[in-house]
């Protein structure tokens, strides 16, 4: 590695550290606002322009726009890690591996997006959108993302790469539900027969919901967070549980949605209410096919490490843009692993390679659009 390249990598790592040590759990509005300040300052230094700060429902998003958008770089600066995680998962670079909360998902990708645009000879037609609520399902940024992507020829999502550095050419769609059960309270010792046990009804419904999955179709329907009751000697009057649904096709998403809203109770006197529905439509392979081909060509021309294109179960904001018919390629950020887990990490040597790939892809699409 030459001196200039080594200096560039050191600066990249310093910029990543700056973002990582500014903790930004999605559910902490003040923390997300502080993180937005940090990202804005970094981007202003690299791009010579301050971002537009967009606050929706108290959540802070940042946008840099250079002319009419034709290529959108999409990322998020919020994480799943609570304040204080740095005490147990400190930022660290050793043996060629970068560690710390949010390094892989996806603060390294945010830094890469800003550095890639900074390295372009011509930024005309590029937009960078860094949101602050992706880990919550993008409730406030969804329409912002769709508006920014509408007239673009390509959306490049800086979420981390799949295993082995593969790009993400398809993602499952996501539906999110809250199942709310109402029963009737009674004393559990004196007259339990007067009650309607919401816990028992919820148990029936959990089993019915779990049965909606279809392994052959790749559909998972998973009851997750559950709560019920008020005291140990009271028949529970209320219960609720969350449901996470992942699907490969819109048809499966619609089937599960209809079945969820058709759920009925089994205990006399119990009632059930279903909240929620589809959050992200599937990102199908057709949305990324041509962009992936261009990525392979750019990588071959630059002598970069070869990579595959894979379908993954997790969703991203790329589902929104792909679902709207905008060509979208995902997984262009960090190479590593351990998203949301104790072993979250990034392979340092691959950061420079993926930055080269991203710069080449942007330039390639812009050149094609301008032809």
Buried (B, 14 or more C-beta within 10 A) or exposed (E): EEEEEEEBBEEBBEBBBBBBBBBBBBEBBEBBBBBBBBBBEBBBEBBEEEBEEBBBEEBBBBBBBBEEBBBBBBBBBBBBBEEEBBEEBEBBBEEEBBBBBBBBBBBBBBBBBBBBBBBBEEBEBBBBBBBBBBBBBBEBBBEBBBEBBEEBBBBBBBBBBBEEBBBBBBBBBBBBBEBBBBBBBBEBEEEEEEBBBBBBBBBBBBEBBEEBBBEEEBBBBEBEEBEBBEEEEBBBBBBBBBBBBBBBBBEBBEBBBEBBEEBEBEBEEBBBEBEBBBBBBBBBBEBBBEBBEBBBEBBEEEEBEEBEBBBBEBBBBBBBBBBBEBBBBBBBBBBBBBBBEEEBBBBBEBBBBBBBBBBBBBBBBBEEEEE
